[in-house]
Amino acid sequence: MTELEPKPDLLHVSLLVSEIESAHEVLRHLDEMGGTVHPDSLEVTDAVDAKTQVDVSDLTVKQWQALELAYRWGYYDQPRKADLADLATELEISKSAVSQRLRAAESTLVTAIVTASR
């Protein structure tokens, strides 16, 4: 199979949503159905239609799972609705491991966003 041929066990999906929660809802449903999701890119559009495409393919599956869980559980809310201990319990890893995954993922995303915005 060449690189250009579709892989039979993969489904490529593109979503265009007006609110990020809609995309998270789709990801939650896929997760509930037992699907493995690995996003390749994220495109953010502001009110004036300025677009920036962000490559998230450098995130590992574990980093993406930690980010998704942190977002869904309110770790990034002000005030926080979940802490590292909550996330660690759910992921069945240590608090320091969750912290490291989130920091690595956040660093990757910030780099991708700043690089894409240039």
Phi and psi restraints in degrees (range 20) as a CNS / XPLOR table:
assign (resid 1 and name C) (resid 2 and name N)
       (resid 2 and name CA) (resid 2 and name C) 1.0 -80.8 20.0 2
assign (resid 2 and name N) (resid 2 and name CA)
       (resid 2 and name C) (resid 3 and name N) 1.0 168.1 20.0 2
assign (resid 2 and name C) (resid 3 and name N)
       (resid 3 and name CA) (resid 3 and name C) 1.0 -64.1 20.0 2
assign (resid 3 and name N) (resid 3 and name CA)
       (resid 3 and name C) (resid 4 and name N) 1.0 -27.9 20.0 2
assign (resid 3 and name C) (resid 4 and name N)
       (resid 4 and name CA) (resid 4 and name C) 1.0 -82.4 20.0 2
assign (resid 4 and name N) (resid 4 and name CA)
       (resid 4 and name C) (resid 5 and name N) 1.0 -19.0 20.0 2
assign (resid 4 and name C) (resid 5 and name N)
       (resid 5 and name CA) (resid 5 and name C) 1.0 -74.3 20.0 2
assign (resid 5 and name N) (resid 5 and name CA)
       (resid 5 and name C) (resid 6 and name N) 1.0 142.0 20.0 2
assign (resid 5 and name C) (resid 6 and name N)
       (resid 6 and name CA) (resid 6 and name C) 1.0 -65.9 20.0 2
assign (resid 6 and name N) (resid 6 and name CA)
       (resid 6 and name C) (resid 7 and name N) 1.0 145.4 20.0 2
assign (resid 6 and name C) (resid 7 and name N)
       (resid 7 and name CA) (resid 7 and name C) 1.0 -89.4 20.0 2
assign (resid 7 and name N) (resid 7 and name CA)
       (resid 7 and name C) (resid 8 and name N) 1.0 130.4 20.0 2
assign (resid 7 and name C) (resid 8 and name N)
       (resid 8 and name CA) (resid 8 and name C) 1.0 -63.9 20.0 2
assign (resid 8 and name N) (resid 8 and name CA)
       (resid 8 and name C) (resid 9 and name N) 1.0 -24.2 20.0 2
assign (resid 8 and name C) (resid 9 and name N)
       (resid 9 and name CA) (resid 9 and name C) 1.0 -100.3 20.0 2
assign (resid 9 and name N) (resid 9 and name CA)
       (resid 9 and name C) (resid 10 and name N) 1.0 10.8 20.0 2
assign (resid 9 and name C) (resid 10 and name N)
       (resid 10 and name CA) (resid 10 and name C) 1.0 -117.3 20.0 2
assign (resid 10 and name N) (resid 10 and name CA)
       (resid 10 and name C) (resid 11 and name N) 1.0 146.4 20.0 2
assign (resid 10 and name C) (resid 11 and name N)
       (resid 11 and name CA) (resid 11 and name C) 1.0 -125.1 20.0 2
assign (resid 11 and name N) (resid 11 and name CA)
       (resid 11 and name C) (resid 12 and name N) 1.0 122.2 20.0 2
assign (resid 11 and name C) (resid 12 and name N)
       (resid 12 and name CA) (resid 12 and name C) 1.0 -94.8 20.0 2
assign (resid 12 and name N) (resid 12 and name CA)
       (resid 12 and name C) (resid 13 and name N) 1.0 123.7 20.0 2
assign (resid 12 and name C) (resid 13 and name N)
       (resid 13 and name CA) (resid 13 and name C) 1.0 -125.9 20.0 2
assign (resid 13 and name N) (resid 13 and name CA)
       (resid 13 and name C) (resid 14 and name N) 1.0 135.0 20.0 2
assign (resid 13 and name C) (resid 14 and name N)
       (resid 14 and name CA) (resid 14 and name C) 1.0 -115.2 20.0 2
assign (resid 14 and name N) (resid 14 and name CA)
       (resid 14 and name C) (resid 15 and name N) 1.0 133.6 20.0 2
assign (resid 14 and name C) (resid 15 and name N)
       (resid 15 and name CA) (resid 15 and name C) 1.0 -118.7 20.0 2
assign (resid 15 and name N) (resid 15 and name CA)
       (resid 15 and name C) (resid 16 and name N) 1.0 138.6 20.0 2
assign (resid 15 and name C) (resid 16 and name N)
       (resid 16 and name CA) (resid 16 and name C) 1.0 -122.9 20.0 2
assign (resid 16 and name N) (resid 16 and name CA)
       (resid 16 and name C) (resid 17 and name N) 1.0 111.3 20.0 2
assign (resid 16 and name C) (resid 17 and name N)
       (resid 17 and name CA) (resid 17 and name C) 1.0 -129.1 20.0 2
assign (resid 17 and name N) (resid 17 and name CA)
       (resid 17 and name C) (resid 18 and name N) 1.0 153.5 20.0 2
assign (resid 17 and name C) (resid 18 and name N)
       (resid 18 and name CA) (resid 18 and name C) 1.0 -86.4 20.0 2
assign (resid 18 and name N) (resid 18 and name CA)
       (resid 18 and name C) (resid 19 and name N) 1.0 -20.8 20.0 2
assign (resid 18 and name C) (resid 19 and name N)
       (resid 19 and name CA) (resid 19 and name C) 1.0 -134.0 20.0 2
assign (resid 19 and name N) (resid 19 and name CA)
       (resid 19 and name C) (resid 20 and name N) 1.0 138.4 20.0 2
assign (resid 19 and name C) (resid 20 and name N)
       (resid 20 and name CA) (resid 20 and name C) 1.0 -60.7 20.0 2
assign (resid 20 and name N) (resid 20 and name CA)
       (resid 20 and name C) (resid 21 and name N) 1.0 -29.2 20.0 2
assign (resid 20 and name C) (resid 21 and name N)
       (resid 21 and name CA) (resid 21 and name C) 1.0 -60.2 20.0 2
assign (resid 21 and name N) (resid 21 and name CA)
       (resid 21 and name C) (resid 22 and name N) 1.0 -31.5 20.0 2
assign (resid 21 and name C) (resid 22 and name N)
       (resid 22 and name CA) (resid 22 and name C) 1.0 -63.0 20.0 2
assign (resid 22 and name N) (resid 22 and name CA)
       (resid 22 and name C) (resid 23 and name N) 1.0 -42.2 20.0 2
assign (resid 22 and name C) (resid 23 and name N)
       (resid 23 and name CA) (resid 23 and name C) 1.0 -65.7 20.0 2
assign (resid 23 and name N) (resid 23 and name CA)
       (resid 23 and name C) (resid 24 and name N) 1.0 -40.4 20.0 2
assign (resid 23 and name C) (resid 24 and name N)
       (resid 24 and name CA) (resid 24 and name C) 1.0 -65.1 20.0 2
assign (resid 24 and name N) (resid 24 and name CA)
       (resid 24 and name C) (resid 25 and name N) 1.0 -34.3 20.0 2
assign (resid 24 and name C) (resid 25 and name N)
       (resid 25 and name CA) (resid 25 and name C) 1.0 -64.9 20.0 2
assign (resid 25 and name N) (resid 25 and name CA)
       (resid 25 and name C) (resid 26 and name N) 1.0 -42.1 20.0 2
assign (resid 25 and name C) (resid 26 and name N)
       (resid 26 and name CA) (resid 26 and name C) 1.0 -62.1 20.0 2
assign (resid 26 and name N) (resid 26 and name CA)
       (resid 26 and name C) (resid 27 and name N) 1.0 -44.5 20.0 2
assign (resid 26 and name C) (resid 27 and name N)
       (resid 27 and name CA) (resid 27 and name C) 1.0 -62.6 20.0 2
assign (resid 27 and name N) (resid 27 and name CA)
       (resid 27 and name C) (resid 28 and name N) 1.0 -39.6 20.0 2
assign (resid 27 and name C) (resid 28 and name N)
       (resid 28 and name CA) (resid 28 and name C) 1.0 -62.0 20.0 2
assign (resid 28 and name N) (resid 28 and name CA)
       (resid 28 and name C) (resid 29 and name N) 1.0 -43.4 20.0 2
assign (resid 28 and name C) (resid 29 and name N)
       (resid 29 and name CA) (resid 29 and name C) 1.0 -64.5 20.0 2
assign (resid 29 and name N) (resid 29 and name CA)
       (resid 29 and name C) (resid 30 and name N) 1.0 -41.4 20.0 2
assign (resid 29 and name C) (resid 30 and name N)
       (resid 30 and name CA) (resid 30 and name C) 1.0 -62.1 20.0 2
assign (resid 30 and name N) (resid 30 and name CA)
       (resid 30 and name C) (resid 31 and name N) 1.0 -41.3 20.0 2
assign (resid 30 and name C) (resid 31 and name N)
       (resid 31 and name CA) (resid 31 and name C) 1.0 -62.6 20.0 2
assign (resid 31 and name N) (resid 31 and name CA)
       (resid 31 and name C) (resid 32 and name N) 1.0 -42.3 20.0 2
assign (resid 31 and name C) (resid 32 and name N)
       (resid 32 and name CA) (resid 32 and name C) 1.0 -63.2 20.0 2
assign (resid 32 and name N) (resid 32 and name CA)
       (resid 32 and name C) (resid 33 and name N) 1.0 -29.5 20.0 2
assign (resid 32 and name C) (resid 33 and name N)
       (resid 33 and name CA) (resid 33 and name C) 1.0 -85.3 20.0 2
assign (resid 33 and name N) (resid 33 and name CA)
       (resid 33 and name C) (resid 34 and name N) 1.0 1.0 20.0 2
assign (resid 33 and name C) (resid 34 and name N)
       (resid 34 and name CA) (resid 34 and name C) 1.0 88.6 20.0 2
assign (resid 34 and name N) (resid 34 and name CA)
       (resid 34 and name C) (resid 35 and name N) 1.0 11.5 20.0 2
assign (resid 34 and name C) (resid 35 and name N)
       (resid 35 and name CA) (resid 35 and name C) 1.0 -78.3 20.0 2
assign (resid 35 and name N) (resid 35 and name CA)
       (resid 35 and name C) (resid 36 and name N) 1.0 151.4 20.0 2
assign (resid 35 and name C) (resid 36 and name N)
       (resid 36 and name CA) (resid 36 and name C) 1.0 -104.4 20.0 2
assign (resid 36 and name N) (resid 36 and name CA)
       (resid 36 and name C) (resid 37 and name N) 1.0 123.2 20.0 2
assign (resid 36 and name C) (resid 37 and name N)
       (resid 37 and name CA) (resid 37 and name C) 1.0 -113.2 20.0 2
assign (resid 37 and name N) (resid 37 and name CA)
       (resid 37 and name C) (resid 38 and name N) 1.0 130.0 20.0 2
assign (resid 37 and name C) (resid 38 and name N)
       (resid 38 and name CA) (resid 38 and name C) 1.0 -133.9 20.0 2
assign (resid 38 and name N) (resid 38 and name CA)
       (resid 38 and name C) (resid 39 and name N) 1.0 95.0 20.0 2
assign (resid 38 and name C) (resid 39 and name N)
       (resid 39 and name CA) (resid 39 and name C) 1.0 -63.5 20.0 2
assign (resid 39 and name N) (resid 39 and name CA)
       (resid 39 and name C) (resid 40 and name N) 1.0 141.9 20.0 2
assign (resid 39 and name C) (resid 40 and name N)
       (resid 40 and name CA) (resid 40 and name C) 1.0 -98.4 20.0 2
assign (resid 40 and name N) (resid 40 and name CA)
       (resid 40 and name C) (resid 41 and name N) 1.0 -32.3 20.0 2
assign (resid 40 and name C) (resid 41 and name N)
       (resid 41 and name CA) (resid 41 and name C) 1.0 -156.5 20.0 2
assign (resid 41 and name N) (resid 41 and name CA)
       (resid 41 and name C) (resid 42 and name N) 1.0 162.7 20.0 2
assign (resid 41 and name C) (resid 42 and name N)
       (resid 42 and name CA) (resid 42 and name C) 1.0 -136.3 20.0 2
assign (resid 42 and name N) (resid 42 and name CA)
       (resid 42 and name C) (resid 43 and name N) 1.0 129.7 20.0 2
assign (resid 42 and name C) (resid 43 and name N)
       (resid 43 and name CA) (resid 43 and name C) 1.0 -116.4 20.0 2
assign (resid 43 and name N) (resid 43 and name CA)
       (resid 43 and name C) (resid 44 and name N) 1.0 125.2 20.0 2
assign (resid 43 and name C) (resid 44 and name N)
       (resid 44 and name CA) (resid 44 and name C) 1.0 -109.7 20.0 2
assign (resid 44 and name N) (resid 44 and name CA)
       (resid 44 and name C) (resid 45 and name N) 1.0 130.8 20.0 2
assign (resid 44 and name C) (resid 45 and name N)
       (resid 45 and name CA) (resid 45 and name C) 1.0 -121.0 20.0 2
assign (resid 45 and name N) (resid 45 and name CA)
       (resid 45 and name C) (resid 46 and name N) 1.0 129.8 20.0 2
assign (resid 45 and name C) (resid 46 and name N)
       (resid 46 and name CA) (resid 46 and name C) 1.0 -93.0 20.0 2
assign (resid 46 and name N) (resid 46 and name CA)
       (resid 46 and name C) (resid 47 and name N) 1.0 -176.1 20.0 2
assign (resid 46 and name C) (resid 47 and name N)
       (resid 47 and name CA) (resid 47 and name C) 1.0 -62.3 20.0 2
assign (resid 47 and name N) (resid 47 and name CA)
       (resid 47 and name C) (resid 48 and name N) 1.0 -26.4 20.0 2
assign (resid 47 and name C) (resid 48 and name N)
       (resid 48 and name CA) (resid 48 and name C) 1.0 -97.6 20.0 2
assign (resid 48 and name N) (resid 48 and name CA)
       (resid 48 and name C) (resid 49 and name N) 1.0 14.8 20.0 2
assign (resid 48 and name C) (resid 49 and name N)
       (resid 49 and name CA) (resid 49 and name C) 1.0 70.2 20.0 2
assign (resid 49 and name N) (resid 49 and name CA)
       (resid 49 and name C) (resid 50 and name N) 1.0 22.3 20.0 2
assign (resid 49 and name C) (resid 50 and name N)
       (resid 50 and name CA) (resid 50 and name C) 1.0 -80.2 20.0 2
assign (resid 50 and name N) (resid 50 and name CA)
       (resid 50 and name C) (resid 51 and name N) 1.0 126.4 20.0 2
assign (resid 50 and name C) (resid 51 and name N)
       (resid 51 and name CA) (resid 51 and name C) 1.0 -112.2 20.0 2
assign (resid 51 and name N) (resid 51 and name CA)
       (resid 51 and name C) (resid 52 and name N) 1.0 142.7 20.0 2
assign (resid 51 and name C) (resid 52 and name N)
       (resid 52 and name CA) (resid 52 and name C) 1.0 -134.2 20.0 2
assign (resid 52 and name N) (resid 52 and name CA)
       (resid 52 and name C) (resid 53 and name N) 1.0 122.9 20.0 2
assign (resid 52 and name C) (resid 53 and name N)
       (resid 53 and name CA) (resid 53 and name C) 1.0 -94.9 20.0 2
assign (resid 53 and name N) (resid 53 and name CA)
       (resid 53 and name C) (resid 54 and name N) 1.0 129.8 20.0 2
assign (resid 53 and name C) (resid 54 and name N)
       (resid 54 and name CA) (resid 54 and name C) 1.0 -114.0 20.0 2
assign (resid 54 and name N) (resid 54 and name CA)
       (resid 54 and name C) (resid 55 and name N) 1.0 124.1 20.0 2
assign (resid 54 and name C) (resid 55 and name N)
       (resid 55 and name CA) (resid 55 and name C) 1.0 -82.2 20.0 2
assign (resid 55 and name N) (resid 55 and name CA)
       (resid 55 and name C) (resid 56 and name N) 1.0 115.6 20.0 2
assign (resid 55 and name C) (resid 56 and name N)
       (resid 56 and name CA) (resid 56 and name C) 1.0 -108.5 20.0 2
assign (resid 56 and name N) (resid 56 and name CA)
       (resid 56 and name C) (resid 57 and name N) 1.0 13.6 20.0 2
assign (resid 56 and name C) (resid 57 and name N)
       (resid 57 and name CA) (resid 57 and name C) 1.0 -68.1 20.0 2
assign (resid 57 and name N) (resid 57 and name CA)
       (resid 57 and name C) (resid 58 and name N) 1.0 -16.5 20.0 2
assign (resid 57 and name C) (resid 58 and name N)
       (resid 58 and name CA) (resid 58 and name C) 1.0 -78.9 20.0 2
assign (resid 58 and name N) (resid 58 and name CA)
       (resid 58 and name C) (resid 59 and name N) 1.0 -10.5 20.0 2
assign (resid 58 and name C) (resid 59 and name N)
       (resid 59 and name CA) (resid 59 and name C) 1.0 -71.9 20.0 2
assign (resid 59 and name N) (resid 59 and name CA)
       (resid 59 and name C) (resid 60 and name N) 1.0 138.6 20.0 2
assign (resid 59 and name C) (resid 60 and name N)
       (resid 60 and name CA) (resid 60 and name C) 1.0 -79.3 20.0 2
assign (resid 60 and name N) (resid 60 and name CA)
       (resid 60 and name C) (resid 61 and name N) 1.0 163.5 20.0 2
assign (resid 60 and name C) (resid 61 and name N)
       (resid 61 and name CA) (resid 61 and name C) 1.0 -59.2 20.0 2
assign (resid 61 and name N) (resid 61 and name CA)
       (resid 61 and name C) (resid 62 and name N) 1.0 -42.4 20.0 2
assign (resid 61 and name C) (resid 62 and name N)
       (resid 62 and name CA) (resid 62 and name C) 1.0 -65.2 20.0 2
assign (resid 62 and name N) (resid 62 and name CA)
       (resid 62 and name C) (resid 63 and name N) 1.0 -38.8 20.0 2
assign (resid 62 and name C) (resid 63 and name N)
       (resid 63 and name CA) (resid 63 and name C) 1.0 -64.3 20.0 2
assign (resid 63 and name N) (resid 63 and name CA)
       (resid 63 and name C) (resid 64 and name N) 1.0 -43.8 20.0 2
assign (resid 63 and name C) (resid 64 and name N)
       (resid 64 and name CA) (resid 64 and name C) 1.0 -62.4 20.0 2
assign (resid 64 and name N) (resid 64 and name CA)
       (resid 64 and name C) (resid 65 and name N) 1.0 -43.3 20.0 2
assign (resid 64 and name C) (resid 65 and name N)
       (resid 65 and name CA) (resid 65 and name C) 1.0 -61.3 20.0 2
assign (resid 65 and name N) (resid 65 and name CA)
       (resid 65 and name C) (resid 66 and name N) 1.0 -42.5 20.0 2
assign (resid 65 and name C) (resid 66 and name N)
       (resid 66 and name CA) (resid 66 and name C) 1.0 -64.8 20.0 2
assign (resid 66 and name N) (resid 66 and name CA)
       (resid 66 and name C) (resid 67 and name N) 1.0 -43.0 20.0 2
assign (resid 66 and name C) (resid 67 and name N)
       (resid 67 and name CA) (resid 67 and name C) 1.0 -61.8 20.0 2
assign (resid 67 and name N) (resid 67 and name CA)
       (resid 67 and name C) (resid 68 and name N) 1.0 -46.9 20.0 2
assign (resid 67 and name C) (resid 68 and name N)
       (resid 68 and name CA) (resid 68 and name C) 1.0 -60.6 20.0 2
assign (resid 68 and name N) (resid 68 and name CA)
       (resid 68 and name C) (resid 69 and name N) 1.0 -46.3 20.0 2
assign (resid 68 and name C) (resid 69 and name N)
       (resid 69 and name CA) (resid 69 and name C) 1.0 -62.7 20.0 2
assign (resid 69 and name N) (resid 69 and name CA)
       (resid 69 and name C) (resid 70 and name N) 1.0 -46.0 20.0 2
assign (resid 69 and name C) (resid 70 and name N)
       (resid 70 and name CA) (resid 70 and name C) 1.0 -59.1 20.0 2
assign (resid 70 and name N) (resid 70 and name CA)
       (resid 70 and name C) (resid 71 and name N) 1.0 -41.9 20.0 2
assign (resid 70 and name C) (resid 71 and name N)
       (resid 71 and name CA) (resid 71 and name C) 1.0 -65.7 20.0 2
assign (resid 71 and name N) (resid 71 and name CA)
       (resid 71 and name C) (resid 72 and name N) 1.0 -50.3 20.0 2
assign (resid 71 and name C) (resid 72 and name N)
       (resid 72 and name CA) (resid 72 and name C) 1.0 -61.8 20.0 2
assign (resid 72 and name N) (resid 72 and name CA)
       (resid 72 and name C) (resid 73 and name N) 1.0 -36.3 20.0 2
assign (resid 72 and name C) (resid 73 and name N)
       (resid 73 and name CA) (resid 73 and name C) 1.0 -87.9 20.0 2
assign (resid 73 and name N) (resid 73 and name CA)
       (resid 73 and name C) (resid 74 and name N) 1.0 -1.3 20.0 2
assign (resid 73 and name C) (resid 74 and name N)
       (resid 74 and name CA) (resid 74 and name C) 1.0 87.4 20.0 2
assign (resid 74 and name N) (resid 74 and name CA)
       (resid 74 and name C) (resid 75 and name N) 1.0 20.1 20.0 2
assign (resid 74 and name C) (resid 75 and name N)
       (resid 75 and name CA) (resid 75 and name C) 1.0 -62.6 20.0 2
assign (resid 75 and name N) (resid 75 and name CA)
       (resid 75 and name C) (resid 76 and name N) 1.0 -32.7 20.0 2
assign (resid 75 and name C) (resid 76 and name N)
       (resid 76 and name CA) (resid 76 and name C) 1.0 -93.8 20.0 2
assign (resid 76 and name N) (resid 76 and name CA)
       (resid 76 and name C) (resid 77 and name N) 1.0 1.1 20.0 2
assign (resid 76 and name C) (resid 77 and name N)
       (resid 77 and name CA) (resid 77 and name C) 1.0 -72.3 20.0 2
assign (resid 77 and name N) (resid 77 and name CA)
       (resid 77 and name C) (resid 78 and name N) 1.0 158.1 20.0 2
assign (resid 77 and name C) (resid 78 and name N)
       (resid 78 and name CA) (resid 78 and name C) 1.0 -118.0 20.0 2
assign (resid 78 and name N) (resid 78 and name CA)
       (resid 78 and name C) (resid 79 and name N) 1.0 112.0 20.0 2
assign (resid 78 and name C) (resid 79 and name N)
       (resid 79 and name CA) (resid 79 and name C) 1.0 -74.0 20.0 2
assign (resid 79 and name N) (resid 79 and name CA)
       (resid 79 and name C) (resid 80 and name N) 1.0 162.5 20.0 2
assign (resid 79 and name C) (resid 80 and name N)
       (resid 80 and name CA) (resid 80 and name C) 1.0 -65.4 20.0 2
assign (resid 80 and name N) (resid 80 and name CA)
       (resid 80 and name C) (resid 81 and name N) 1.0 140.7 20.0 2
assign (resid 80 and name C) (resid 81 and name N)
       (resid 81 and name CA) (resid 81 and name C) 1.0 -100.3 20.0 2
assign (resid 81 and name N) (resid 81 and name CA)
       (resid 81 and name C) (resid 82 and name N) 1.0 -11.9 20.0 2
assign (resid 81 and name C) (resid 82 and name N)
       (resid 82 and name CA) (resid 82 and name C) 1.0 -142.6 20.0 2
assign (resid 82 and name N) (resid 82 and name CA)
       (resid 82 and name C) (resid 83 and name N) 1.0 154.4 20.0 2
assign (resid 82 and name C) (resid 83 and name N)
       (resid 83 and name CA) (resid 83 and name C) 1.0 -123.5 20.0 2
assign (resid 83 and name N) (resid 83 and name CA)
       (resid 83 and name C) (resid 84 and name N) 1.0 -179.5 20.0 2
assign (resid 83 and name C) (resid 84 and name N)
       (resid 84 and name CA) (resid 84 and name C) 1.0 -59.2 20.0 2
assign (resid 84 and name N) (resid 84 and name CA)
       (resid 84 and name C) (resid 85 and name N) 1.0 -35.7 20.0 2
assign (resid 84 and name C) (resid 85 and name N)
       (resid 85 and name CA) (resid 85 and name C) 1.0 -62.4 20.0 2
assign (resid 85 and name N) (resid 85 and name CA)
       (resid 85 and name C) (resid 86 and name N) 1.0 -41.5 20.0 2
assign (resid 85 and name C) (resid 86 and name N)
       (resid 86 and name CA) (resid 86 and name C) 1.0 -61.1 20.0 2
assign (resid 86 and name N) (resid 86 and name CA)
       (resid 86 and name C) (resid 87 and name N) 1.0 -47.6 20.0 2
assign (resid 86 and name C) (resid 87 and name N)
       (resid 87 and name CA) (resid 87 and name C) 1.0 -64.9 20.0 2
assign (resid 87 and name N) (resid 87 and name CA)
       (resid 87 and name C) (resid 88 and name N) 1.0 -41.0 20.0 2
assign (resid 87 and name C) (resid 88 and name N)
       (resid 88 and name CA) (resid 88 and name C) 1.0 -62.0 20.0 2
assign (resid 88 and name N) (resid 88 and name CA)
       (resid 88 and name C) (resid 89 and name N) 1.0 -42.1 20.0 2
assign (resid 88 and name C) (resid 89 and name N)
       (resid 89 and name CA) (resid 89 and name C) 1.0 -61.2 20.0 2
assign (resid 89 and name N) (resid 89 and name CA)
       (resid 89 and name C) (resid 90 and name N) 1.0 -46.0 20.0 2
assign (resid 89 and name C) (resid 90 and name N)
       (resid 90 and name CA) (resid 90 and name C) 1.0 -65.9 20.0 2
assign (resid 90 and name N) (resid 90 and name CA)
       (resid 90 and name C) (resid 91 and name N) 1.0 -40.6 20.0 2
assign (resid 90 and name C) (resid 91 and name N)
       (resid 91 and name CA) (resid 91 and name C) 1.0 -83.3 20.0 2
assign (resid 91 and name N) (resid 91 and name CA)
       (resid 91 and name C) (resid 92 and name N) 1.0 -8.2 20.0 2
assign (resid 91 and name C) (resid 92 and name N)
       (resid 92 and name CA) (resid 92 and name C) 1.0 59.3 20.0 2
assign (resid 92 and name N) (resid 92 and name CA)
       (resid 92 and name C) (resid 93 and name N) 1.0 44.9 20.0 2
assign (resid 92 and name C) (resid 93 and name N)
       (resid 93 and name CA) (resid 93 and name C) 1.0 -138.4 20.0 2
assign (resid 93 and name N) (resid 93 and name CA)
       (resid 93 and name C) (resid 94 and name N) 1.0 174.2 20.0 2
assign (resid 93 and name C) (resid 94 and name N)
       (resid 94 and name CA) (resid 94 and name C) 1.0 -75.8 20.0 2
assign (resid 94 and name N) (resid 94 and name CA)
       (resid 94 and name C) (resid 95 and name N) 1.0 160.6 20.0 2
assign (resid 94 and name C) (resid 95 and name N)
       (resid 95 and name CA) (resid 95 and name C) 1.0 -59.9 20.0 2
assign (resid 95 and name N) (resid 95 and name CA)
       (resid 95 and name C) (resid 96 and name N) 1.0 -40.2 20.0 2
assign (resid 95 and name C) (resid 96 and name N)
       (resid 96 and name CA) (resid 96 and name C) 1.0 -65.4 20.0 2
assign (resid 96 and name N) (resid 96 and name CA)
       (resid 96 and name C) (resid 97 and name N) 1.0 -34.7 20.0 2
assign (resid 96 and name C) (resid 97 and name N)
       (resid 97 and name CA) (resid 97 and name C) 1.0 -67.3 20.0 2
assign (resid 97 and name N) (resid 97 and name CA)
       (resid 97 and name C) (resid 98 and name N) 1.0 -40.9 20.0 2
assign (resid 97 and name C) (resid 98 and name N)
       (resid 98 and name CA) (resid 98 and name C) 1.0 -62.9 20.0 2
assign (resid 98 and name N) (resid 98 and name CA)
       (resid 98 and name C) (resid 99 and name N) 1.0 -47.0 20.0 2
assign (resid 98 and name C) (resid 99 and name N)
       (resid 99 and name CA) (resid 99 and name C) 1.0 -57.7 20.0 2
assign (resid 99 and name N) (resid 99 and name CA)
       (resid 99 and name C) (resid 100 and name N) 1.0 -44.1 20.0 2
assign (resid 99 and name C) (resid 100 and name N)
       (resid 100 and name CA) (resid 100 and name C) 1.0 -64.2 20.0 2
assign (resid 100 and name N) (resid 100 and name CA)
       (resid 100 and name C) (resid 101 and name N) 1.0 -42.9 20.0 2
assign (resid 100 and name C) (resid 101 and name N)
       (resid 101 and name CA) (resid 101 and name C) 1.0 -62.4 20.0 2
assign (resid 101 and name N) (resid 101 and name CA)
       (resid 101 and name C) (resid 102 and name N) 1.0 -45.2 20.0 2
assign (resid 101 and name C) (resid 102 and name N)
       (resid 102 and name CA) (resid 102 and name C) 1.0 -65.7 20.0 2
assign (resid 102 and name N) (resid 102 and name CA)
       (resid 102 and name C) (resid 103 and name N) 1.0 -43.9 20.0 2
assign (resid 102 and name C) (resid 103 and name N)
       (resid 103 and name CA) (resid 103 and name C) 1.0 -61.8 20.0 2
assign (resid 103 and name N) (resid 103 and name CA)
       (resid 103 and name C) (resid 104 and name N) 1.0 -42.9 20.0 2
assign (resid 103 and name C) (resid 104 and name N)
       (resid 104 and name CA) (resid 104 and name C) 1.0 -64.3 20.0 2
assign (resid 104 and name N) (resid 104 and name CA)
       (resid 104 and name C) (resid 105 and name N) 1.0 -43.5 20.0 2
assign (resid 104 and name C) (resid 105 and name N)
       (resid 105 and name CA) (resid 105 and name C) 1.0 -65.6 20.0 2
assign (resid 105 and name N) (resid 105 and name CA)
       (resid 105 and name C) (resid 106 and name N) 1.0 -44.8 20.0 2
assign (resid 105 and name C) (resid 106 and name N)
       (resid 106 and name CA) (resid 106 and name C) 1.0 -62.0 20.0 2
assign (resid 106 and name N) (resid 106 and name CA)
       (resid 106 and name C) (resid 107 and name N) 1.0 -41.3 20.0 2
assign (resid 106 and name C) (resid 107 and name N)
       (resid 107 and name CA) (resid 107 and name C) 1.0 -62.3 20.0 2
assign (resid 107 and name N) (resid 107 and name CA)
       (resid 107 and name C) (resid 108 and name N) 1.0 -43.5 20.0 2
assign (resid 107 and name C) (resid 108 and name N)
       (resid 108 and name CA) (resid 108 and name C) 1.0 -62.0 20.0 2
assign (resid 108 and name N) (resid 108 and name CA)
       (resid 108 and name C) (resid 109 and name N) 1.0 -44.7 20.0 2
assign (resid 108 and name C) (resid 109 and name N)
       (resid 109 and name CA) (resid 109 and name C) 1.0 -66.8 20.0 2
assign (resid 109 and name N) (resid 109 and name CA)
       (resid 109 and name C) (resid 110 and name N) 1.0 -43.7 20.0 2
assign (resid 109 and name C) (resid 110 and name N)
       (resid 110 and name CA) (resid 110 and name C) 1.0 -61.8 20.0 2
assign (resid 110 and name N) (resid 110 and name CA)
       (resid 110 and name C) (resid 111 and name N) 1.0 -44.6 20.0 2
assign (resid 110 and name C) (resid 111 and name N)
       (resid 111 and name CA) (resid 111 and name C) 1.0 -59.9 20.0 2
assign (resid 111 and name N) (resid 111 and name CA)
       (resid 111 and name C) (resid 112 and name N) 1.0 -45.0 20.0 2
assign (resid 111 and name C) (resid 112 and name N)
       (resid 112 and name CA) (resid 112 and name C) 1.0 -63.6 20.0 2
assign (resid 112 and name N) (resid 112 and name CA)
       (resid 112 and name C) (resid 113 and name N) 1.0 -41.0 20.0 2
assign (resid 112 and name C) (resid 113 and name N)
       (resid 113 and name CA) (resid 113 and name C) 1.0 -67.3 20.0 2
assign (resid 113 and name N) (resid 113 and name CA)
       (resid 113 and name C) (resid 114 and name N) 1.0 -48.3 20.0 2
assign (resid 113 and name C) (resid 114 and name N)
       (resid 114 and name CA) (resid 114 and name C) 1.0 -63.8 20.0 2
assign (resid 114 and name N) (resid 114 and name CA)
       (resid 114 and name C) (resid 115 and name N) 1.0 -41.9 20.0 2
assign (resid 114 and name C) (resid 115 and name N)
       (resid 115 and name CA) (resid 115 and name C) 1.0 -64.7 20.0 2
assign (resid 115 and name N) (resid 115 and name CA)
       (resid 115 and name C) (resid 116 and name N) 1.0 -42.3 20.0 2
assign (resid 115 and name C) (resid 116 and name N)
       (resid 116 and name CA) (resid 116 and name C) 1.0 -70.1 20.0 2
assign (resid 116 and name N) (resid 116 and name CA)
       (resid 116 and name C) (resid 117 and name N) 1.0 -25.5 20.0 2
assign (resid 116 and name C) (resid 117 and name N)
       (resid 117 and name CA) (resid 117 and name C) 1.0 -81.2 20.0 2
assign (resid 117 and name N) (resid 117 and name CA)
       (resid 117 and name C) (resid 118 and name N) 1.0 -8.8 20.0 2
